[in-house]
Amino acid sequence: MNHSRKRVIPPYLIASAIVIVLSILTVYPISLLQFLEAKTYDWRFQLRGARATGGEVAIVAIDEKAISERGRWPWDRETTAGLVKAVSELGPKVIAIDIVFSEPDQNGAMKMIGELKEGVTEDGYGKRLLLMEKPVDSDTLLAETLQGVGNVVLPLVFLVPKRWEGMKEGAEPSYIRTAEFPFTKPGSFFEPYTASQVLPPLNVLAKSSAAMGSIYTAYDIDGTIRREPLGIKFKKGYYPSFGLEAARLFLDVPKDKEALYSGDGIGLGERFIRTDESGKALINYAGPAGTFPVYSAADILSGKVSADKLKDKVVVIGTTAIGTYDVHVTPYANMPEVEKQASVIECIIHNNFIERYKTQWLMVVGFMLFSGVVLVTALQRMRALGGAALSAVFFAAYLYTAYALFAYKGYWLDFITPSLAIFFLYSSVTGYRHMTEERKVREIKEIFSSYVTEKVFDELVRNPEMAKLGGARKEVTILFSDIKGFTGISETKEPEEVVSLLNEYLKTMTEVVFRWDGTLDKFIGDGVMVFWGAPTEQENHAELAVRCAIDMISSLKRLRSKWMWEGKVPLDIGIGINTGEVIVGNMGAEGKKMDYTVIGDPVNLASRAETLTRSYNAHIIITEFTYRRAKEMFNQQIGHIAVSELDKVKVKGREEPVTVYGVEPVD
């Protein structure tokens, strides 16, 4: 397996792990993810704002104004009966009273009559008490009003214990059995809310109502109400919700056409309302409190509301005065129970609950797989800023898709896990690249820091692929220099003096080499080997080598003057230069000793040219191959360079002789 393939595999393995883990968390989310996802659901409502309603639902509120005019809450049944009658006279199709009537009315006159009746025989006085009782029995009065209206829905209050709580079962009044779903189809995955007790309306009121339904409230993990249970199990029966019964009456669906399909949904005549496995539906809130038309009960009782405001509508009667209702936290804001019921009824009438299909995870996982492949492939070829921009595009595209599906199609698509996938894919792949590139920089620095100039090194860091560390064929120009007669000098001088002299010379020559962007291959005793054209591309490598050689001779002249003034031996050098195609790369024992160098016949020819400087008494000799490459420089006569053909020499391994040229700077 090659190195590039090895570098590619880890990011894909990292991405695969990210997608697999987040896919599992999509199907089996932990509490934190559920909480965060629910908050994004609320955000979608807030971003969408209030939507248009069908106008079928209105609210009659027992608000501060009504309590101020009609007395403190709770009202007696006579006042409530008056309100129901007043609402009925405005022509609504259904009246849904979101008020619990589970106990007899605390009526002072009834209490007094009851006390007088104690111990009284059924004589004339006793009969008169009985005749007095009926007109002041406010529960009976309200019942007669409900029966006369004929379209009233009353609430059933169910107690649903937590799973870890004991089930203290209460009695099941037989008269509430008429409210059960007439037909239920059991499902294998049905996990209904199961009540242990019920708080029903008084028997006399229940019998006078058109329907009864549960007003049980289901809270999410953060206490927000996002779902409505459309069915509650109690004893052996299943009871529809309050809103479902109100909508059924409005839609003229007979009771025997109402069915509970366990774990799937609710049948309501010809329509089917989809639910989750526990019988809940996601409420498509029309908007914050005040979205539905609200009329004060005080204005209804005073005759200030015209019939066209409530005619043929579902009118929900409930309390909105502060301190008279349980505050419900919704995706928009806090609202009274009556407002929530209005949204539920409207959703059932239009069958426009928010959908969240059980198979939606397939869409989410599919997106994560797609984004994983695209992002990992692209991020390995892009810089961090470009990768961040691409990831932002993916995030924005998914964000818009999730919002558009919600706002225009009423569909809840998971947002958190795909967003986390994009974030982790970008950060992990970019982080991996950063670590590997840092390692590459360290490797390049270890290999090249002593060979090349800082300028060339920086270029290699920016474009590490230029190094081609594995070895490659390239045309380069090689320079060899050697001190003439160095062996004799070292034999006649003290070793310390020779080392000091040699170090000063090599330091100066190294500075010259780096000044002309050469790659310092090695010191061979008193000799220096340099090449151009690698590791970075240098189109004018032959020209750079010749100019470097001329600079080396000029620098040596200054050193010779200094040495002579100091009484030291003035050294002299010969330089040979050749151009040709070589193998360039790391050579040696991997993990032990490696050198970045060049090998090939052109290297030997450059060394041979250096030795010829002694035979021709020249400082710089170049081959015909270098001459051709730098011919344009010679033709321009830049820098006052004198070039002369010296000879054609026979070189070992070559059939044709090679022409060599002498190069000297002209003062």
Sequence and secondary structure as in RCSB ss.txt:
>XXXX:A:sequence
MNHSRKRVIPPYLIASAIVIVLSILTVYPISLLQFLEAKTYDWRFQLRGARATGGEVAIVAIDEKAISERGRWPW
DRETTAGLVKAVSELGPKVIAIDIVFSEPDQNGAMKMIGELKEGVTEDGYGKRLLLMEKPVDSDTLLAETLQGVG
NVVLPLVFLVPKRWEGMKEGAEPSYIRTAEFPFTKPGSFFEPYTASQVLPPLNVLAKSSAAMGSIYTAYDIDGTI
RREPLGIKFKKGYYPSFGLEAARLFLDVPKDKEALYSGDGIGLGERFIRTDESGKALINYAGPAGTFPVYSAADI
LSGKVSADKLKDKVVVIGTTAIGTYDVHVTPYANMPEVEKQASVIECIIHNNFIERYKTQWLMVVGFMLFSGVVL
VTALQRMRALGGAALSAVFFAAYLYTAYALFAYKGYWLDFITPSLAIFFLYSSVTGYRHMTEERKVREIKEIFSS
YVTEKVFDELVRNPEMAKLGGARKEVTILFSDIKGFTGISETKEPEEVVSLLNEYLKTMTEVVFRWDGTLDKFIG
DGVMVFWGAPTEQENHAELAVRCAIDMISSLKRLRSKWMWEGKVPLDIGIGINTGEVIVGNMGAEGKKMDYTVIG
DPVNLASRAETLTRSYNAHIIITEFTYRRAKEMFNQQIGHIAVSELDKVKVKGREEPVTVYGVEPVD
>XXXX:A:secstr
  HHHHHHHHHHHHHHHHHHHHHHHHHS  HHHHHHHHHHHHHHHHHH      S EEEEEE HHHHHHH SSS 
 HHHHHHHHHHHHTT  SEEEE     S    HHHHHHHHHHTT  SSHHHHHHHHHHHHH HHHHHHHHHHHH 
 EEEEEEEE   TTS        GGGGGGS SEEE  TT   EEESEEE   HHHHHHSSEEEE      TTS  
 EEESEEEETTEEEEBHHHHHHHHHTT  GGGEEEETTTEEEETTEEEE  TTSEEE    SSTTSS EEEHHHH
HTT S GGGTTTSEEEEEE STTSS  EE SS EE HHHHHHHHHHHHHHT  BB  TTHHHHHHHHHHHHHHHH
HHHHTTS HHHHHHHHHHHHHHHHHHHHHHHHHH B    HHHHHHHHHHHHHHHHHHHHHHHHHHHHHHHHHTT
TS HHHHHHHHH GGGS TT EEEEEEEEEEEETTHHHHHHHS HHHHHHHHHHHHHHHHHHHHHTT EEEEEET
TEEEEEES SS  TTHHHHHHHHHHHHHHHHHHHHHHHHHHT     EEEEEEEEEEEEEEEEETTTEEEEEEES
HHHHHHHHHHHHHHHTT SEEEEHHHHHHTHHHHHHTTT EEEEEEEEE  TT SS EEEEEEEE  
